[in-house]
Amino acid sequence: MSLPESGFDYEACLMACAKGDQQALRDLYEQESPRLLGVARRIAGDSALAEDIVHDAFIRIWTRAASFNPARGSARGWIFSVTRHLALNFIRDGAREVQVSEQSETALHASAAREASLETADTYDYRGHSGRIFTCLEQLEPARRNCILHAYVDGYSHAQIAEKLGTPLGTVKAWIKRSLVALRECMG
């Protein structure tokens, strides 16, 4: 097992949480809570609600750490997935009245569509293709790879990516479109 660039061992941390190690949960919270808060804030569009979501996410991570299966993905990905699902559920269930911008609503619908496609029968051999996606991503220029990751991992809108990278919106849209074509071709 290789450690991420930060050297933090997410998988070991989740295993320790599953065994009741409260320090592991604290370590995980210190390591990821700012980024998880950012994800929840982008989905919910409200800082107070995002804080509630992250709080609930860590409770769920603590109580369900034993259900993490490394064969299905990375531990860090699982943690982010738990948070994202909770945020989407808060929004869908109307847990609170939140003003959602048109951009956030569009992103939410796109995310819900992706979730629905993920919840269908497991007909795609994702394990056989998982290594290839990383190889294909590495073949993209760094700026284009960052656009794809910000859009599909972080959930940023094209406008948010353009602002974050200091790049014109049209350029970001073109990079994402061309990069997706290149990824499809690479995945063949």
FENVEN-V979692 format. One record per residue. RES is the residue in one small letter. SS is DSSP state (helix for helix, strand for strand, loop for the rest). PSI is psi in degrees with one decimal (NA if undefined). D_FIRST is the distance of its C-alpha to the first C-alpha in Angstrom with 2 decimals. Layout:
res=RES ss=SS psi=PSI d_first=D_FIRST
res=RES ss=SS psi=PSI d_first=D_FIRST
This chain:
res=m ss=loop psi=130.5 d_first=0.00
res=s ss=loop psi=145.5 d_first=3.79
res=l ss=loop psi=147.7 d_first=6.63
res=p ss=loop psi=170.0 d_first=9.68
res=e ss=loop psi=-33.8 d_first=12.77
res=s ss=loop psi=-16.4 d_first=14.16
res=g ss=loop psi=0.3 d_first=11.66
res=f ss=loop psi=129.3 d_first=11.97
res=d ss=loop psi=91.4 d_first=9.30
res=y ss=helix psi=-41.8 d_first=10.79
res=e ss=helix psi=-46.3 d_first=9.15
res=a ss=helix psi=-37.1 d_first=10.27
res=c ss=helix psi=-44.3 d_first=13.42
res=l ss=helix psi=-40.0 d_first=14.22
res=m ss=helix psi=-40.5 d_first=13.89
res=a ss=helix psi=-39.5 d_first=16.21
res=c ss=helix psi=-41.6 d_first=18.49
res=a ss=helix psi=-26.5 d_first=18.79
res=k ss=loop psi=4.4 d_first=20.07
res=g ss=loop psi=15.3 d_first=22.55
res=d ss=loop psi=102.1 d_first=21.19
res=q ss=helix psi=-30.7 d_first=23.30
res=q ss=helix psi=-35.0 d_first=21.94
res=a ss=helix psi=-39.8 d_first=18.50
res=l ss=helix psi=-42.0 d_first=20.50
res=r ss=helix psi=-43.9 d_first=22.45
res=d ss=helix psi=-43.2 d_first=19.45
res=l ss=helix psi=-41.6 d_first=18.12
res=y ss=helix psi=-47.4 d_first=21.71
res=e ss=helix psi=-36.1 d_first=22.16
res=q ss=helix psi=-43.2 d_first=19.05
res=e ss=helix psi=-12.5 d_first=19.79
res=s ss=helix psi=-39.1 d_first=23.39
res=p ss=helix psi=-41.8 d_first=25.07
res=r ss=helix psi=-39.0 d_first=23.10
res=l ss=helix psi=-37.1 d_first=23.49
res=l ss=helix psi=-40.0 d_first=27.14
res=g ss=helix psi=-42.9 d_first=27.49
res=v ss=helix psi=-48.5 d_first=26.20
res=a ss=helix psi=-38.9 d_first=28.53
res=r ss=helix psi=-41.2 d_first=31.38
res=r ss=helix psi=-37.7 d_first=31.17
res=i ss=helix psi=-46.8 d_first=31.36
res=a ss=helix psi=-28.1 d_first=33.91
res=g ss=loop psi=17.1 d_first=35.89
res=d ss=loop psi=125.0 d_first=36.80
res=s ss=helix psi=-42.9 d_first=35.33
res=a ss=helix psi=-43.0 d_first=36.58
res=l ss=helix psi=-39.5 d_first=35.28
res=a ss=helix psi=-40.4 d_first=31.88
res=e ss=helix psi=-40.9 d_first=31.75
res=d ss=helix psi=-41.7 d_first=32.67
res=i ss=helix psi=-45.3 d_first=30.00
res=v ss=helix psi=-39.8 d_first=27.23
res=h ss=helix psi=-49.9 d_first=28.74
res=d ss=helix psi=-34.9 d_first=28.74
res=a ss=helix psi=-42.6 d_first=25.18
res=f ss=helix psi=-31.1 d_first=23.97
res=i ss=helix psi=-44.8 d_first=26.18
res=r ss=helix psi=-40.4 d_first=24.67
res=i ss=helix psi=-43.3 d_first=21.06
res=w ss=helix psi=-47.5 d_first=22.22
res=t ss=helix psi=-20.4 d_first=24.13
res=r ss=helix psi=14.8 d_first=21.74
res=a ss=helix psi=-33.8 d_first=18.31
res=a ss=helix psi=-19.3 d_first=18.37
res=s ss=helix psi=-7.1 d_first=18.82
res=f ss=loop psi=131.7 d_first=15.45
res=n ss=loop psi=108.6 d_first=13.85
res=p ss=helix psi=-19.7 d_first=10.25
res=a ss=helix psi=-18.9 d_first=11.84
res=r ss=helix psi=-5.6 d_first=14.22
res=g ss=loop psi=-179.4 d_first=12.31
res=s ss=loop psi=155.1 d_first=10.35
res=a ss=helix psi=-40.7 d_first=11.37
res=r ss=helix psi=-41.1 d_first=13.23
res=g ss=helix psi=-38.8 d_first=14.93
res=w ss=helix psi=-42.8 d_first=16.01
res=i ss=helix psi=-45.3 d_first=17.53
res=f ss=helix psi=-36.6 d_first=19.37
res=s ss=helix psi=-42.6 d_first=20.49
res=v ss=helix psi=-46.3 d_first=21.99
res=t ss=helix psi=-44.9 d_first=23.88
res=r ss=helix psi=-44.0 d_first=25.06
res=h ss=helix psi=-43.3 d_first=26.32
res=l ss=helix psi=-43.4 d_first=28.20
res=a ss=helix psi=-44.9 d_first=29.73
res=l ss=helix psi=-40.0 d_first=30.87
res=n ss=helix psi=-39.8 d_first=32.26
res=f ss=helix psi=-44.8 d_first=34.14
res=i ss=helix psi=-47.7 d_first=35.71
res=r ss=helix psi=-41.8 d_first=36.50
res=d ss=helix psi=-3.8 d_first=37.95
res=g ss=loop psi=40.4 d_first=39.98
res=a ss=loop psi=-29.0 d_first=38.70
res=r ss=loop psi=155.8 d_first=40.61
res=e ss=loop psi=112.7 d_first=43.03
res=v ss=loop psi=133.5 d_first=41.19
res=q ss=loop psi=120.8 d_first=42.67
res=v ss=loop psi=125.9 d_first=40.35
res=s ss=loop psi=163.5 d_first=41.01
res=e ss=helix psi=-39.4 d_first=41.51
res=q ss=helix psi=-45.6 d_first=38.33
res=s ss=helix psi=-39.4 d_first=36.29
res=e ss=helix psi=-41.9 d_first=37.98
res=t ss=helix psi=-45.0 d_first=37.19
res=a ss=helix psi=-38.6 d_first=33.50
res=l ss=helix psi=-44.2 d_first=33.55
res=h ss=helix psi=-40.8 d_first=35.19
res=a ss=helix psi=-41.9 d_first=32.73
res=s ss=helix psi=-40.8 d_first=29.82
res=a ss=helix psi=-37.8 d_first=31.64
res=a ss=helix psi=-41.0 d_first=32.19
res=r ss=helix psi=-41.9 d_first=28.50
res=e ss=helix psi=-43.2 d_first=27.82
res=a ss=helix psi=-40.0 d_first=30.58
res=s ss=helix psi=-29.1 d_first=29.21
res=l ss=helix psi=-27.0 d_first=25.78
res=e ss=loop psi=-3.0 d_first=27.59
res=t ss=loop psi=177.6 d_first=29.49
res=a ss=loop psi=144.4 d_first=28.76
res=d ss=loop psi=74.3 d_first=25.35
res=t ss=loop psi=-12.2 d_first=26.93
res=y ss=loop psi=133.1 d_first=24.54
res=d ss=loop psi=75.7 d_first=21.75
res=y ss=helix psi=-30.8 d_first=19.12
res=r ss=helix psi=-38.3 d_first=16.20
res=g ss=helix psi=-22.6 d_first=18.02
res=h ss=helix psi=-9.8 d_first=18.60
res=s ss=helix psi=-40.9 d_first=15.48
res=g ss=helix psi=-34.0 d_first=14.14
res=r ss=helix psi=-35.2 d_first=17.76
res=i ss=helix psi=-38.0 d_first=18.38
res=f ss=helix psi=-41.4 d_first=15.99
res=t ss=helix psi=-43.6 d_first=17.79
res=c ss=helix psi=-40.8 d_first=21.06
res=l ss=helix psi=-38.9 d_first=20.49
res=e ss=helix psi=-23.3 d_first=19.80
res=q ss=helix psi=-16.9 d_first=23.17
res=l ss=loop psi=151.1 d_first=25.04
res=e ss=loop psi=146.8 d_first=26.72
res=p ss=helix psi=-42.7 d_first=24.98
res=a ss=helix psi=-40.3 d_first=27.88
res=r ss=helix psi=-39.6 d_first=27.81
res=r ss=helix psi=-42.0 d_first=24.04
res=n ss=helix psi=-39.7 d_first=24.53
res=c ss=helix psi=-47.3 d_first=27.43
res=i ss=helix psi=-46.9 d_first=25.46
res=l ss=helix psi=-41.2 d_first=22.61
res=h ss=helix psi=-38.2 d_first=25.28
res=a ss=helix psi=-46.4 d_first=27.22
res=y ss=helix psi=-16.7 d_first=24.72
res=v ss=loop psi=-48.0 d_first=21.94
res=d ss=loop psi=-18.4 d_first=24.14
res=g ss=loop psi=19.8 d_first=27.22
res=y ss=loop psi=148.9 d_first=29.54
res=s ss=loop psi=166.5 d_first=32.87
res=h ss=helix psi=-40.2 d_first=34.01
res=a ss=helix psi=-40.5 d_first=36.36
res=q ss=helix psi=-38.8 d_first=33.69
res=i ss=helix psi=-45.6 d_first=31.55
res=a ss=helix psi=-43.7 d_first=34.71
res=e ss=helix psi=-45.2 d_first=35.50
res=k ss=helix psi=-40.0 d_first=32.04
res=l ss=helix psi=-7.9 d_first=31.97
res=g ss=loop psi=37.8 d_first=35.72
res=t ss=loop psi=145.5 d_first=36.25
res=p ss=loop psi=144.3 d_first=39.10
res=l ss=helix psi=-44.3 d_first=38.46
res=g ss=helix psi=-37.2 d_first=39.68
res=t ss=helix psi=-44.7 d_first=37.28
res=v ss=helix psi=-46.2 d_first=34.29
res=k ss=helix psi=-43.3 d_first=35.54
res=a ss=helix psi=-42.9 d_first=36.06
res=w ss=helix psi=-44.2 d_first=32.63
res=i ss=helix psi=-45.4 d_first=30.95
res=k ss=helix psi=-49.5 d_first=33.27
res=r ss=helix psi=-36.9 d_first=32.77
res=s ss=helix psi=-38.7 d_first=28.99
res=l ss=helix psi=-39.4 d_first=28.87
res=v ss=helix psi=-45.8 d_first=31.11
res=a ss=helix psi=-39.5 d_first=28.94
res=l ss=helix psi=-42.4 d_first=25.78
res=r ss=helix psi=-44.9 d_first=27.85
res=e ss=helix psi=-43.5 d_first=29.06
res=c ss=helix psi=-41.0 d_first=25.68
res=m ss=helix psi=-23.5 d_first=24.25
res=g ss=loop psi=NA d_first=27.52
